[in-house]
Amino acid sequence: MARALFMNSGSEGHINPTIGVVQELVSRGEEVVYFTIEAFRERIEQTGATVRTLDGQKFVNAFLSGGRNYLPERINGLLHTADVVIPGVLEQIKGERFDYIIHDSMFGCGRLLAQILKLPAINSCTSFAQTKASFDEMLEQHSKKIPAEIIQPINDEFHRLTVMVKDKYDVEIHSPYEVFCNPAPLTIVYTTREFQPFGEAFDQTYKFVGPSIASRLMPEDFDLSTIKDKSPIYISLGTVFNQAIDFYKLCFEAFGDTDHTVVMSVGEKTQIADLGEIPKNFLVKNYVPQTEVLKYAKLFITHGGMNSTNEGLYHGVPLIVIPQSADQPIIAGQVAAIGAGMKLPAQSLTANQLREAVDRLLNDPSFRKAVSNIRESFQKSGGYRQAVDEILEFYGGD
């Protein structure tokens, strides 16, 4: 039995794809010690892993101290987290032995810890993967738009932080790519080459295992039998960007009192009472079992987070993507590019535009055909089981 050290951040999108991976590792006899924030303790403990926690608030504060207006600032923010993460982890694992480390691709210190601990490293990539060339090009395009008097201090700060990391932890950082993408000798990507932009550009150290979808707990107040024969439209903006009262009311205006059955998940922070009168054909909940609802849905209106997009396409559901931030515009663009759905703007969206987009998606068979093709590629892939096959083969486990 080998021991794995798993490093992850504190967000649903980065945690959820790893649940099945950790369960599978444990079921095959691996011992997993998983670092995350306290909010995810119970969910990770249910996999059979041992959970250790980091101070999520200190991590966020350190990250934000780098600035949040520009990509180069966010790279610096990840370096600022080193003094929160590295001492915290090293203190909690003092005297322990590990055989390999798995770290999230956007968890700023994963690559650093792998080098400090001299462990074989595996990168867990929950969004689209990036080569150094594609990342450098993106960073250059971003940086060109930043005024010289702003970008120079940001670049100076990056240099200062890399020197600090070298002095404190004896680890060299050669590029912003290393900080933002945490490249490793093996990268597990939770999508397929068919969906990955420029999928052919990635060598065999990138393993495209497809969506990692593990069963989740069903909320007690959700009765699936009420939608089984209804082919609902499903609406969710995920777990981070879901305080969107105006958008939910827009959906009421677009689909209220139509022939559509609509299931809408509004997140735990939205008070359903604040939405006013709910149309009779709507089922509105703070949380719904998304993967279960998608088995019956005819259409998914989503923010375009990687998890939600993967789950929708895996179940063969056309998407209307209304990206909010982060990598969602890129994901939305890829959904549209393969013909599996449409991208709509979050700003200035009207009920009429939304209704027309739904009508077009439901009535144009080309969308259903494109979704069917990508669904096949997703369902043929091995998901978390293939991920574990690759991990065990990589480090030489049984």
C-alpha positions as a Markdown table, in Angstrom:
| # | Residue | x | y | z |
|---|---|---|---|---|
| 1 | Met | 0.0 | 0.0 | 0.0 |
| 2 | Ala | 1.4 | 3.4 | -1.0 |
| 3 | Arg | 0.7 | 6.7 | 0.6 |
| 4 | Ala | -0.5 | 9.6 | -1.5 |
| 5 | Leu | -0.5 | 13.3 | -0.5 |
| 6 | Phe | -3.3 | 15.2 | -2.2 |
| 7 | Met | -3.3 | 19.0 | -2.3 |
| 8 | Asn | -6.4 | 20.9 | -3.3 |
| 9 | Ser | -7.9 | 24.3 | -3.0 |
| 10 | Gly | -11.2 | 25.2 | -1.5 |
| 11 | Ser | -13.7 | 25.3 | -4.3 |
| 12 | Glu | -16.4 | 22.9 | -5.6 |
| 13 | Gly | -15.1 | 22.9 | -9.1 |
| 14 | His | -11.7 | 21.7 | -8.1 |
| 15 | Ile | -12.9 | 19.3 | -5.4 |
| 16 | Asn | -15.7 | 17.4 | -7.0 |
| 17 | Pro | -13.8 | 15.7 | -9.9 |
| 18 | Thr | -11.4 | 14.3 | -7.3 |
| 19 | Ile | -14.0 | 12.6 | -5.2 |
| 20 | Gly | -14.3 | 9.5 | -7.4 |
| 21 | Val | -10.5 | 9.5 | -7.9 |
| 22 | Val | -9.8 | 9.4 | -4.1 |
| 23 | Gln | -12.6 | 6.8 | -3.5 |
| 24 | Glu | -11.0 | 4.6 | -6.2 |
| 25 | Leu | -7.5 | 5.0 | -4.9 |
| 26 | Val | -8.7 | 4.0 | -1.4 |
| 27 | Ser | -10.7 | 1.0 | -2.8 |
| 28 | Arg | -7.5 | -0.2 | -4.5 |
| 29 | Gly | -5.6 | -0.1 | -1.2 |
| 30 | Glu | -3.9 | 3.3 | -1.4 |
| 31 | Glu | -3.8 | 5.5 | 1.7 |
| 32 | Val | -4.6 | 9.1 | 0.9 |
| 33 | Val | -4.0 | 12.2 | 3.0 |
| 34 | Tyr | -6.0 | 15.1 | 1.5 |
| 35 | Phe | -5.4 | 18.7 | 2.3 |
| 36 | Thr | -8.3 | 21.1 | 1.7 |
| 37 | Ile | -10.3 | 23.6 | 3.7 |
| 38 | Glu | -12.6 | 22.7 | 6.6 |
| 39 | Ala | -15.8 | 23.1 | 4.6 |
| 40 | Phe | -15.0 | 20.0 | 2.5 |
| 41 | Arg | -13.8 | 17.8 | 5.4 |
| 42 | Glu | -17.0 | 15.7 | 5.5 |
| 43 | Arg | -17.2 | 15.2 | 1.8 |
| 44 | Ile | -13.6 | 14.0 | 1.5 |
| 45 | Glu | -13.7 | 11.9 | 4.6 |
| 46 | Gln | -16.6 | 9.9 | 3.0 |
| 47 | Thr | -14.1 | 8.7 | 0.4 |
| 48 | Gly | -12.0 | 7.0 | 3.0 |
| 49 | Ala | -9.2 | 9.6 | 2.9 |
| 50 | Thr | -7.6 | 11.2 | 5.9 |
| 51 | Val | -8.3 | 15.0 | 5.8 |
| 52 | Arg | -6.0 | 17.7 | 7.0 |
| 53 | Thr | -7.0 | 21.3 | 6.7 |
| 54 | Leu | -5.5 | 24.7 | 5.8 |
| 55 | Asp | -6.8 | 28.0 | 6.9 |
| 56 | Gly | -9.1 | 28.9 | 4.0 |
| 57 | Gln | -9.4 | 32.6 | 5.0 |
| 58 | Lys | -5.7 | 33.1 | 5.3 |
| 59 | Phe | -5.2 | 31.4 | 1.9 |
| 60 | Val | -7.8 | 33.7 | 0.3 |
| 61 | Asn | -6.4 | 36.8 | 1.9 |
| 62 | Ala | -2.9 | 36.0 | 0.8 |
| 63 | Phe | -4.1 | 35.3 | -2.8 |
| 64 | Leu | -6.1 | 38.5 | -3.0 |
| 65 | Ser | -3.1 | 40.5 | -1.6 |
| 66 | Gly | -1.5 | 40.0 | -5.0 |
| 67 | Gly | -4.3 | 42.0 | -6.7 |
| 68 | Arg | -7.2 | 40.7 | -8.7 |
| 69 | Asn | -7.6 | 43.0 | -11.7 |
| 70 | Tyr | -5.1 | 41.4 | -14.0 |
| 71 | Leu | -3.8 | 37.8 | -14.7 |
| 72 | Pro | -0.2 | 38.7 | -13.7 |
| 73 | Glu | -1.5 | 39.9 | -10.4 |
| 74 | Arg | -3.3 | 36.6 | -9.8 |
| 75 | Ile | -0.1 | 34.8 | -10.5 |
| 76 | Asn | 1.6 | 36.8 | -7.8 |
| 77 | Gly | -1.3 | 36.1 | -5.5 |
| 78 | Leu | -0.7 | 32.4 | -5.9 |
| 79 | Leu | 2.9 | 33.0 | -4.9 |
| 80 | His | 1.8 | 35.0 | -1.8 |
| 81 | Thr | 0.0 | 31.8 | -0.6 |
| 82 | Ala | 3.3 | 30.0 | -0.3 |
| 83 | Asp | 3.9 | 31.3 | 3.3 |
| 84 | Val | 0.4 | 30.1 | 4.3 |
| 85 | Val | 0.4 | 26.7 | 2.6 |
| 86 | Ile | 4.0 | 25.4 | 2.8 |
| 87 | Pro | 4.7 | 25.8 | 6.5 |
| 88 | Gly | 1.2 | 24.6 | 7.3 |
| 89 | Val | 1.6 | 21.4 | 5.3 |
| 90 | Leu | 5.1 | 20.7 | 6.4 |
| 91 | Glu | 4.2 | 21.1 | 10.0 |
| 92 | Gln | 1.2 | 18.7 | 9.7 |
| 93 | Ile | 3.1 | 15.9 | 7.9 |
| 94 | Lys | 6.3 | 16.1 | 9.9 |
| 95 | Gly | 7.9 | 12.6 | 10.2 |
| 96 | Glu | 5.5 | 11.0 | 7.7 |
| 97 | Arg | 6.5 | 9.3 | 4.5 |
| 98 | Phe | 4.6 | 9.7 | 1.2 |
| 99 | Asp | 5.2 | 7.9 | -2.1 |
| 100 | Tyr | 3.7 | 10.5 | -4.4 |
| 101 | Ile | 1.8 | 13.8 | -4.5 |
| 102 | Ile | -1.3 | 14.8 | -6.4 |
| 103 | His | -1.9 | 18.5 | -6.6 |
| 104 | Asp | -4.6 | 20.6 | -8.2 |
| 105 | Ser | -3.4 | 22.4 | -11.4 |
| 106 | Met | -4.4 | 25.8 | -10.0 |
| 107 | Phe | -3.4 | 25.3 | -6.4 |
| 108 | Gly | -0.4 | 27.6 | -6.3 |
| 109 | Cys | 2.0 | 25.6 | -4.2 |
| 110 | Gly | 1.4 | 22.1 | -5.5 |
| 111 | Arg | 4.5 | 22.1 | -7.7 |
| 112 | Leu | 6.6 | 23.8 | -5.0 |
| 113 | Leu | 5.6 | 21.1 | -2.4 |
| 114 | Ala | 6.4 | 18.3 | -4.8 |
| 115 | Gln | 9.9 | 19.7 | -5.2 |
| 116 | Ile | 10.4 | 20.4 | -1.5 |
| 117 | Leu | 9.3 | 16.9 | -0.6 |
| 118 | Lys | 11.1 | 15.3 | -3.6 |
| 119 | Leu | 8.0 | 13.4 | -4.5 |
| 120 | Pro | 6.8 | 12.1 | -7.9 |
| 121 | Ala | 4.1 | 14.6 | -8.9 |
| 122 | Ile | 0.7 | 14.3 | -10.6 |
| 123 | Asn | -1.2 | 17.3 | -11.7 |
| 124 | Ser | -5.0 | 17.2 | -11.3 |
| 125 | Cys | -6.4 | 19.5 | -14.0 |
| 126 | Thr | -10.1 | 20.4 | -13.5 |
| 127 | Ser | -10.3 | 22.8 | -16.4 |
| 128 | Phe | -8.9 | 22.8 | -19.9 |
| 129 | Ala | -5.2 | 22.0 | -19.9 |
| 130 | Gln | -2.6 | 24.5 | -21.2 |
| 131 | Thr | 0.7 | 24.0 | -22.7 |
| 132 | Lys | 3.5 | 26.4 | -21.8 |
| 133 | Ala | 3.2 | 27.9 | -25.3 |
| 134 | Ser | -0.5 | 28.5 | -25.1 |
| 135 | Phe | -0.2 | 29.9 | -21.6 |
| 136 | Asp | 2.7 | 32.2 | -22.5 |
| 137 | Glu | 0.7 | 33.5 | -25.5 |
| 138 | Met | -2.4 | 34.2 | -23.3 |
| 139 | Leu | -0.2 | 35.9 | -20.7 |
| 140 | Glu | 1.4 | 38.1 | -23.3 |
| 141 | Gln | -2.0 | 39.1 | -24.8 |
| 142 | His | -3.2 | 40.0 | -21.3 |
| 143 | Ser | 0.0 | 41.9 | -20.4 |
| 144 | Lys | -0.1 | 44.0 | -23.6 |
| 145 | Lys | -3.4 | 45.5 | -22.4 |
| 146 | Ile | -2.0 | 46.6 | -19.1 |
| 147 | Pro | -0.5 | 50.1 | -18.9 |
| 148 | Ala | 3.3 | 50.1 | -18.6 |
| 149 | Glu | 3.3 | 51.9 | -15.3 |
| 150 | Ile | 1.1 | 49.2 | -13.9 |
| 151 | Ile | 2.7 | 46.1 | -15.4 |
| 152 | Gln | 6.3 | 46.9 | -14.4 |
| 153 | Pro | 5.6 | 46.9 | -10.6 |
| 154 | Ile | 3.6 | 43.6 | -11.1 |
| 155 | Asn | 6.6 | 42.0 | -12.9 |
| 156 | Asp | 9.0 | 43.4 | -10.3 |
| 157 | Glu | 6.8 | 41.8 | -7.6 |
| 158 | Phe | 6.9 | 38.4 | -9.4 |
| 159 | His | 10.7 | 38.6 | -9.4 |
| 160 | Arg | 10.8 | 39.5 | -5.7 |
| 161 | Leu | 8.4 | 36.6 | -4.8 |
| 162 | Thr | 10.4 | 34.0 | -6.8 |
| 163 | Val | 13.6 | 35.1 | -5.0 |
| 164 | Met | 11.8 | 34.9 | -1.7 |
| 165 | Val | 10.6 | 31.3 | -2.5 |
| 166 | Lys | 14.2 | 30.3 | -3.5 |
| 167 | Asp | 15.7 | 31.8 | -0.3 |
| 168 | Lys | 13.1 | 30.3 | 2.0 |
| 169 | Tyr | 12.3 | 26.9 | 0.5 |
| 170 | Asp | 15.2 | 26.3 | -1.9 |
| 171 | Val | 12.9 | 25.9 | -4.9 |
| 172 | Glu | 13.5 | 27.7 | -8.2 |
| 173 | Ile | 10.5 | 29.1 | -10.2 |
| 174 | His | 11.4 | 29.6 | -13.9 |
| 175 | Ser | 8.2 | 31.0 | -15.3 |
| 176 | Pro | 4.7 | 32.3 | -14.4 |
| 177 | Tyr | 3.4 | 29.1 | -16.2 |
| 178 | Glu | 4.9 | 27.0 | -13.4 |
| 179 | Val | 3.0 | 29.0 | -10.8 |
| 180 | Phe | -0.4 | 29.2 | -12.5 |
| 181 | Cys | -0.5 | 25.7 | -14.1 |
| 182 | Asn | 1.7 | 23.6 | -11.9 |
| 183 | Pro | 3.0 | 21.3 | -14.7 |
| 184 | Ala | 4.0 | 17.8 | -13.6 |
| 185 | Pro | 5.4 | 14.6 | -15.2 |
| 186 | Leu | 1.8 | 13.3 | -15.3 |
| 187 | Thr | -1.3 | 15.5 | -15.8 |
| 188 | Ile | -4.8 | 14.0 | -15.4 |
| 189 | Val | -7.3 | 16.1 | -17.4 |
| 190 | Tyr | -11.0 | 15.6 | -16.6 |
| 191 | Thr | -12.2 | 15.9 | -20.2 |
| 192 | Thr | -11.5 | 14.3 | -23.5 |
| 193 | Arg | -9.1 | 15.3 | -26.3 |
| 194 | Glu | -12.2 | 15.8 | -28.5 |
| 195 | Phe | -13.5 | 18.6 | -26.2 |
| 196 | Gln | -10.1 | 20.0 | -25.2 |
| 197 | Pro | -9.2 | 23.0 | -27.4 |
| 198 | Phe | -6.2 | 22.0 | -29.6 |
| 199 | Gly | -6.3 | 18.6 | -28.0 |
| 200 | Glu | -3.7 | 17.3 | -30.5 |
| 201 | Ala | -1.1 | 19.7 | -29.0 |
| 202 | Phe | -0.7 | 17.7 | -25.8 |
| 203 | Asp | 1.8 | 14.9 | -25.5 |
| 204 | Gln | 1.4 | 11.6 | -23.7 |
| 205 | Thr | 2.2 | 13.0 | -20.3 |
| 206 | Tyr | -1.4 | 14.4 | -20.5 |
| 207 | Lys | -4.0 | 11.8 | -19.8 |
| 208 | Phe | -7.5 | 12.9 | -20.9 |
| 209 | Val | -9.7 | 10.6 | -18.8 |
| 210 | Gly | -13.0 | 12.3 | -19.4 |
| 211 | Pro | -15.4 | 13.6 | -16.8 |
| 212 | Ser | -14.9 | 12.2 | -13.3 |
| 213 | Ile | -18.5 | 11.8 | -12.1 |
| 214 | Ala | -19.1 | 10.1 | -8.8 |
| 215 | Ser | -22.4 | 9.8 | -7.0 |
| 216 | Arg | -23.3 | 12.5 | -4.6 |
| 217 | Leu | -25.7 | 12.6 | -1.7 |
| 218 | Met | -29.3 | 13.2 | -2.6 |
| 219 | Pro | -31.1 | 16.0 | -0.8 |
| 220 | Glu | -33.9 | 14.6 | 1.3 |
| 221 | Asp | -36.4 | 17.2 | 0.0 |
| 222 | Phe | -36.0 | 16.4 | -3.7 |
| 223 | Asp | -38.4 | 13.9 | -5.3 |
| 224 | Leu | -37.1 | 12.8 | -8.7 |
| 225 | Ser | -40.4 | 11.1 | -9.6 |
| 226 | Thr | -41.9 | 14.6 | -10.0 |
| 227 | Ile | -39.8 | 15.3 | -13.1 |
| 228 | Lys | -39.1 | 11.8 | -14.6 |
| 229 | Asp | -41.8 | 12.1 | -17.3 |
| 230 | Lys | -41.5 | 15.9 | -17.8 |
| 231 | Ser | -38.2 | 16.4 | -19.7 |
| 232 | Pro | -37.4 | 19.6 | -17.8 |
| 233 | Ile | -35.3 | 22.6 | -18.6 |
| 234 | Tyr | -32.6 | 22.7 | -15.9 |
| 235 | Ile | -31.2 | 26.0 | -14.8 |
| 236 | Ser | -28.2 | 26.4 | -12.4 |
| 237 | Leu | -25.4 | 29.0 | -12.1 |
| 238 | Gly | -23.2 | 26.6 | -10.0 |
| 239 | Thr | -22.1 | 27.2 | -6.5 |
| 240 | Val | -20.0 | 30.4 | -6.7 |
| 241 | Phe | -21.9 | 32.8 | -8.9 |
| 242 | Asn | -25.4 | 31.9 | -7.9 |
| 243 | Gln | -26.6 | 34.9 | -6.1 |
| 244 | Ala | -28.4 | 36.2 | -9.1 |
| 245 | Ile | -31.9 | 37.2 | -8.2 |
| 246 | Asp | -32.4 | 39.3 | -11.4 |
| 247 | Phe | -31.4 | 36.4 | -13.6 |
| 248 | Tyr | -33.7 | 34.0 | -11.8 |
| 249 | Lys | -36.6 | 36.5 | -12.2 |
| 250 | Leu | -35.6 | 36.8 | -15.9 |
| 251 | Cys | -36.1 | 33.0 | -16.2 |
| 252 | Phe | -39.5 | 33.3 | -14.7 |
| 253 | Glu | -40.3 | 35.9 | -17.3 |
| 254 | Ala | -38.9 | 33.8 | -20.1 |
| 255 | Phe | -40.5 | 30.5 | -19.2 |
| 256 | Gly | -43.2 | 31.1 | -16.6 |
| 257 | Asp | -46.6 | 29.6 | -17.5 |
| 258 | Thr | -45.2 | 27.9 | -20.7 |
| 259 | Asp | -45.4 | 24.2 | -21.5 |
| 260 | His | -41.9 | 23.7 | -20.2 |
| 261 | Thr | -41.3 | 22.2 | -16.8 |
| 262 | Val | -38.3 | 24.1 | -15.3 |
| 263 | Val | -36.0 | 22.9 | -12.4 |
| 264 | Met | -34.0 | 25.8 | -11.0 |
| 265 | Ser | -31.2 | 25.5 | -8.5 |
| 266 | Val | -30.5 | 28.9 | -6.8 |
| 267 | Gly | -27.7 | 28.0 | -4.4 |
| 268 | Glu | -27.6 | 28.0 | -0.6 |
| 269 | Lys | -27.1 | 31.8 | -0.3 |
| 270 | Thr | -30.2 | 32.8 | -2.2 |
| 271 | Gln | -33.4 | 33.1 | -0.2 |
| 272 | Ile | -36.2 | 31.6 | -2.3 |
| 273 | Ala | -38.7 | 34.0 | -0.7 |
| 274 | Asp | -36.7 | 36.9 | -2.3 |
| 275 | Leu | -37.7 | 35.6 | -5.7 |
| 276 | Gly | -41.4 | 36.6 | -5.3 |
| 277 | Glu | -44.1 | 34.6 | -6.9 |
| 278 | Ile | -42.8 | 31.4 | -8.5 |
| 279 | Pro | -44.6 | 30.3 | -11.7 |
| 280 | Lys | -46.5 | 27.0 | -11.3 |
| 281 | Asn | -44.3 | 25.2 | -13.9 |
| 282 | Phe | -41.1 | 26.0 | -11.9 |
| 283 | Leu | -39.5 | 23.8 | -9.2 |
| 284 | Val | -37.1 | 26.0 | -7.4 |
| 285 | Lys | -34.6 | 24.6 | -4.8 |
| 286 | Asn | -31.5 | 25.9 | -3.0 |
| 287 | Tyr | -29.8 | 22.6 | -4.1 |
| 288 | Val | -30.7 | 19.8 | -6.5 |
| 289 | Pro | -28.9 | 16.6 | -7.3 |
| 290 | Gln | -27.5 | 17.9 | -10.6 |
| 291 | Thr | -26.3 | 14.6 | -12.1 |
| 292 | Glu | -29.6 | 13.0 | -11.4 |
| 293 | Val | -31.7 | 15.8 | -12.8 |
| 294 | Leu | -29.6 | 15.9 | -16.0 |
| 295 | Lys | -30.6 | 12.3 | -16.8 |
| 296 | Tyr | -34.1 | 13.6 | -17.5 |
| 297 | Ala | -33.3 | 17.2 | -18.8 |
| 298 | Lys | -33.9 | 18.3 | -22.4 |
| 299 | Leu | -31.8 | 21.5 | -22.0 |
| 300 | Phe | -29.3 | 22.9 | -19.4 |
| 301 | Ile | -28.9 | 26.6 | -18.9 |
| 302 | Thr | -25.6 | 26.9 | -17.0 |
| 303 | His | -22.7 | 29.3 | -16.1 |
| 304 | Gly | -20.3 | 27.0 | -17.9 |
| 305 | Gly | -18.1 | 25.8 | -15.1 |
| 306 | Met | -16.1 | 22.8 | -16.2 |
| 307 | Asn | -17.9 | 20.4 | -13.8 |
| 308 | Ser | -21.4 | 21.5 | -14.9 |
| 309 | Thr | -20.5 | 21.5 | -18.6 |
| 310 | Asn | -18.9 | 18.0 | -18.4 |
| 311 | Glu | -22.0 | 16.7 | -16.6 |
| 312 | Gly | -24.4 | 18.1 | -19.0 |
| 313 | Leu | -22.6 | 16.8 | -22.1 |
| 314 | Tyr | -22.0 | 13.4 | -20.4 |
| 315 | His | -25.7 | 13.0 | -20.1 |
| 316 | Gly | -26.3 | 14.2 | -23.7 |
| 317 | Val | -28.0 | 17.5 | -22.8 |
| 318 | Pro | -27.6 | 20.6 | -25.1 |
| 319 | Leu | -26.3 | 23.7 | -23.3 |
| 320 | Ile | -27.0 | 27.4 | -23.1 |
| 321 | Val | -23.9 | 28.8 | -21.5 |
| 322 | Ile | -24.1 | 32.2 | -19.8 |
| 323 | Pro | -20.5 | 32.6 | -18.5 |
| 324 | Gln | -19.8 | 34.7 | -15.4 |
| 325 | Ser | -16.0 | 34.7 | -15.0 |
| 326 | Ala | -12.8 | 32.7 | -14.7 |
| 327 | Asp | -12.4 | 30.1 | -17.5 |
| 328 | Gln | -16.2 | 30.0 | -18.3 |
| 329 | Pro | -16.0 | 32.2 | -21.4 |
| 330 | Ile | -13.4 | 29.8 | -22.9 |
| 331 | Ile | -15.6 | 26.8 | -22.0 |
| 332 | Ala | -18.7 | 28.5 | -23.4 |
| 333 | Gly | -16.8 | 29.2 | -26.6 |
| 334 | Gln | -15.8 | 25.6 | -27.0 |
| 335 | Val | -19.4 | 24.4 | -26.4 |
| 336 | Ala | -20.5 | 26.7 | -29.2 |
| 337 | Ala | -17.5 | 25.7 | -31.4 |
| 338 | Ile | -18.4 | 22.0 | -31.4 |
| 339 | Gly | -22.1 | 22.8 | -31.9 |
| 340 | Ala | -23.3 | 21.4 | -28.6 |
| 341 | Gly | -25.0 | 24.6 | -27.5 |
| 342 | Met | -25.0 | 28.4 | -27.5 |
| 343 | Lys | -23.2 | 31.1 | -25.6 |
| 344 | Leu | -25.2 | 34.1 | -24.4 |
| 345 | Pro | -24.0 | 37.3 | -22.6 |
| 346 | Ala | -24.5 | 37.6 | -18.9 |
| 347 | Gln | -24.9 | 41.4 | -19.3 |
| 348 | Ser | -27.9 | 42.8 | -21.2 |
| 349 | Leu | -29.6 | 39.4 | -21.6 |
| 350 | Thr | -33.4 | 39.7 | -22.1 |
| 351 | Ala | -36.1 | 37.2 | -21.4 |
| 352 | Asn | -36.9 | 37.3 | -25.1 |
| 353 | Gln | -33.3 | 36.4 | -26.1 |
| 354 | Leu | -33.3 | 33.5 | -23.6 |
| 355 | Arg | -36.6 | 32.2 | -24.8 |
| 356 | Glu | -35.6 | 32.4 | -28.5 |
| 357 | Ala | -32.3 | 30.6 | -27.8 |
| 358 | Val | -34.2 | 27.8 | -26.0 |
| 359 | Asp | -36.6 | 27.4 | -28.9 |
| 360 | Arg | -33.7 | 27.3 | -31.4 |
| 361 | Leu | -31.8 | 24.7 | -29.4 |
| 362 | Leu | -34.8 | 22.5 | -29.0 |
| 363 | Asn | -35.9 | 22.7 | -32.6 |
| 364 | Asp | -32.6 | 22.5 | -34.5 |
| 365 | Pro | -31.5 | 18.8 | -34.6 |
| 366 | Ser | -27.9 | 19.8 | -35.3 |
| 367 | Phe | -27.4 | 20.6 | -31.7 |
| 368 | Arg | -28.7 | 17.3 | -30.5 |
| 369 | Lys | -26.4 | 15.5 | -33.0 |
| 370 | Ala | -23.3 | 17.4 | -31.8 |
| 371 | Val | -24.1 | 16.7 | -28.2 |
| 372 | Ser | -24.6 | 13.0 | -29.0 |
| 373 | Asn | -21.1 | 12.9 | -30.6 |
| 374 | Ile | -19.3 | 14.5 | -27.6 |
| 375 | Arg | -21.4 | 12.4 | -25.2 |
| 376 | Glu | -20.1 | 9.3 | -26.9 |
| 377 | Ser | -16.5 | 10.5 | -26.4 |
| 378 | Phe | -17.2 | 11.2 | -22.7 |
| 379 | Gln | -18.9 | 8.0 | -22.0 |
| 380 | Lys | -16.2 | 5.9 | -23.7 |
| 381 | Ser | -13.6 | 7.5 | -21.5 |
| 382 | Gly | -12.7 | 5.9 | -18.2 |
| 383 | Gly | -13.3 | 8.8 | -15.8 |
| 384 | Tyr | -12.0 | 8.4 | -12.3 |
| 385 | Arg | -11.2 | 4.7 | -12.8 |
| 386 | Gln | -8.9 | 5.5 | -15.8 |
| 387 | Ala | -7.4 | 8.3 | -13.8 |
| 388 | Val | -6.4 | 5.9 | -11.1 |
| 389 | Asp | -5.1 | 3.4 | -13.6 |
| 390 | Glu | -2.8 | 6.2 | -14.9 |
| 391 | Ile | -1.7 | 7.3 | -11.5 |
| 392 | Leu | -0.8 | 3.7 | -10.3 |
| 393 | Glu | 1.0 | 3.0 | -13.6 |
| 394 | Phe | 2.9 | 6.3 | -13.3 |
| 395 | Tyr | 4.4 | 5.8 | -9.9 |
| 396 | Gly | 4.8 | 2.0 | -10.2 |
| 397 | Gly | 2.0 | 0.9 | -7.8 |
| 398 | Asp | 0.1 | -2.3 | -8.2 |
